[in-house]
């Protein structure tokens, strides 16, 4: 068996309660195995596409637009990376919450780096990058009619 390391993690009580409900629904015996699976999933997802491959991706963000300077920080990051930002969709979910989808195109490492910066910006409540490489999609000729 591999050596185990113990770590401490600070988590908002409501988020932990939701996580505990989630892992119970999924049948986990304990939090540790659920955390390990989440970490493995994230590592595998990050390693699939070579860093110099041309990719397209979407970064989905949910945040409270009342968080001090957050909308400006997100916009500034996008302007700083205008060469890979194709488009942005912004939707108002309710009085406080906004959904933003940023469409990106560029080298995998650059798309991942910008996505990580957007998602980790203080005040972003949820963020996810979905990335695909057109280079890995097989191209089949259209059927003859």
Residue pairs with C-beta under 8 A, 6 or more apart in sequence:
9 35
11 19
19 31
19 34
20 31
22 34
23 31
23 34
26 34
28 34
28 37
46 112
49 55
49 108
49 131
49 133
49 136
50 108
51 107
51 108
51 109
51 112
52 107
52 108
52 109
53 107
53 108
53 133
53 135
53 136
54 105
54 106
54 107
54 108
54 133
54 134
54 135
55 104
55 105
55 106
55 107
55 108
55 111
55 131
55 132
55 133
55 134
56 86
56 103
56 104
56 105
56 131
56 132
56 133
56 134
57 103
57 104
57 105
57 111
57 115
57 129
57 130
57 131
57 132
58 101
58 102
58 103
58 104
58 129
58 130
59 101
59 102
59 104
59 114
59 115
59 118
59 119
59 127
59 128
59 129
60 99
60 100
60 101
60 126
60 127
60 128
60 130
61 74
61 98
61 99
61 100
61 101
61 102
61 118
61 119
61 124
61 126
61 127
62 93
62 97
62 98
62 99
62 100
62 124
62 125
62 126
62 127
63 70
63 74
63 97
63 98
63 100
63 123
63 124
63 125
64 70
64 96
64 97
64 98
64 123
64 125
65 71
65 92
65 96
65 97
65 98
66 96
67 122
67 123
68 123
70 121
70 122
70 123
70 124
71 98
73 121
74 100
74 118
74 121
74 124
77 114
77 117
77 118
77 121
78 85
78 88
78 102
78 118
81 110
81 114
83 106
84 104
84 105
84 106
84 110
84 111
84 114
85 102
85 103
85 104
85 114
86 103
86 104
86 105
87 102
87 103
88 100
88 101
88 102
88 103
89 99
89 100
89 101
89 103
90 98
90 99
90 100
91 98
91 99
91 100
92 98
93 99
97 125
102 118
104 111
104 114
104 115
105 111
108 131
108 133
111 129
111 131
112 129
112 131
115 127
115 129
115 131
116 129
118 124
118 127
119 127
119 128
119 129
120 127
